[in-house]
Amino acid sequence: MKFDAALHADTPSQIIATARGAESLGFDGLWASETTHDPFLQLVLAGEHTQEMALGTAIAVAFARSPMNTAYLAWDLARYTQGRFILGLGTQVKAHIERRFAMPWSKPAARLREYILALRHIWDAWQHRKRLNFRGEFYKMTLMSPFFDPGPIEHPQIPIYIAGVNRRLCQLAGELCDGFHVHPFHTRRYLQERIRPWIQAGAEQAQRSLEDVSLVSSIFAVVGDTEAERAQVREHVRQQVSFYASTPSYRPVLELHGWEAVGEELGKLAARQRWAEMPGLIDDAMLAESAVEGTWAEIGPRIRERYQGLLDRVALYLPYVPGKQDEQWRQVLAGVRGG
């Protein structure tokens, strides 16, 4: 199992320090998310200041860009990082695509499937000097003059991961993708009984296997060396779980465990913007299913115990800050790896 870090930085100097620090501590990968910053720009800097660590987007919003935009970004990053770049894509939701990005939304699973096929068609055209001729339901790209063709690169096989929660995107990952980002709001049982079987079903339809798809996730962790520290983190994680559990997209997790009534109440509170009341609905049993808890020395082995054989790459849903708690992060790394 590989152990990665999440990139949370606001300035170029912070990005560089985080990338250097994460690699020096021995993290296997660094993931940049598309929230308040463009993840591709961040990874250009991270790539320049690292040598071995994998670098990926977790995730970039696919439908905010045309496949051609994303193809150029990924091609450049694969070149700059000597093949260490992983393209992680997500659909986002209709409201954000239409009202934040002002882009079209329809049939998200079918559109994302075509998006992935378009990317690979573009990259193949560049690498092998073929004619660009992609014609689909959502995207049509038939023009690529030599002036705009970046040409072959040394590492053209760019891994594509997608993110999701429910059946259709899991099956798409099994059919076409190199990896799947499991949402942090999950349980071990949801991985065993839903995520992995759905991915396997998609893989088998394409004459692939579940082992062809790398499963990666950030994990909610209640970690601290004293009960007071853990109590503070516990309430923060409880708040995060309550937010996700209030969203209809994540109801299948609740349904599997018989938590539907909690989800309905959380949804009502969220609609009224009564955010402060929501964490109180997440009891300790629900929290224990959703998060790993322990001291810094304990959390690594507990992650390994819970996720060994279920996930291939893990990260904590906590920002790694260089120079802050480095010894504690070393303990987690050693624990996850069985050291």
Steps between C-alpha positions, in 0.01 A plus 500: 500500500639840399465802725446842345461860612244763410632831369350801679697812414419857398832635373780375275740480794251291698447264205875453457558443873214251522619304198861487619400414854259225399758334278774525761276334760426216262143560386423303185284765336362852525145587395375847408127571509290746302332709768642851534797450267573345162665163577697484176687822576589374845638175364728677253686644798484176696639312201791738460607450862461121535666204335316177582163566663182448298299820441132506421176692496241385750307615328488741206148584383470339159196685371648840584738446205478352154687172452753688286580744783553212739702303246753782465527547878552131567745458210715785627495372857592149386795655317604728786483223762661226290189285519407554865172680429160339567193668353214478747163617369160557655162605366402743779123557517256673269468824699876562499551410135215717377502785752866526604680393182224591251553173315251241370377216718332181382537126550808532725613136487458477121665838449795409722543171316520684169732760656748226594483345154558843348808559716654173396419567135671840517808362675525216250482750213782706650720205590466312172444792259153381413211699367274649768151372430289461812123507454271430792165597644643784709836587344625529143866578430635471148755783463864469605750680279876449563528848653281390794622139530745465794634173364617183673622482858703241690215394732176515299303245706340745741298324772141618525318471831141607554309577818153389600270347756235303316466210259532659155829681560643197678415286199652760270823485702504125460439525128744775399709644780829438674373605840203610708483768768275374779328790675621562858144441624498122481515199726690174479172323434410738215836427341452125534135475401455783251810675363718198423223277357377783276851568369553128448175474303610780267844345462362158412275649231814642338697176550710661768537422872459693823879489539530725193348787700688669784268609783603811690334705772552770757395370839328681783730462802454598862865522597681654795730389780268615779128456553460878494664519157287215368183651643558819304572311178208267562252787495652639182468161329145465632419831331652381170308172510174685573551727200558215257224287651253785439562482124280270288798376297633316805173347615597149378763488776232581755254252354747213523534558875136584574577868561237638260309684774819682603558605140146635468534708817839629391358597163223701668747681721731575206207643300433739788873576536498378859856375466587511870232243586609243243805342672283406798320244282822305435529262795823330605409171330445674165822695545696182575380348172602813307835586659812336641599612849820476704825661602753590235680172572177298486333651196730345237451137609126563536483635145685193378270270695184664365601550138758236411367318195230762443696812404829532312583858595388692808543848640370670810228761459739734677738742333865419516681819606880485454697537820191451716465162672752338267583234758133413538465463122803268500321286756192478279707412194681226686174366645320485167794312350532262789827644624 
